[in-house]
Amino acid sequence: VGTVLYHLMSTKMGLVDVGMLSVAFQFLSLSAAYASLFMDDVAASFVPLIAGVCLSRAGLWVFDIAVTQLMQQHVPAPIRGLVGGVQ
């Protein structure tokens, strides 16, 4: 799911925008999951909790691919291993 979303998003906008949008999507998905913890009906709160966590993974995958692509494009080759090892 993440690679397909990344491909679709990166053809429409820049890498930094893809990363920012994916992190915002992850945050909103996890916020919905967190808000479900305060619902009175336990059975009804289960659906937004699981859906929010599952959807947030797509945002995380897209963000990870965007960061990796940005590192490959902007970090010089001689120090790329040092930067990747710290990451």
PyMOL commands that set and color helices and strands:
alter all, ss='L'
color gray80, all
select helices_A, chain A and resi 2-12+15-38+42-74+77-86
alter helices_A, ss='H'
color red, helices_A
deselect
rebuild
show_as cartoon
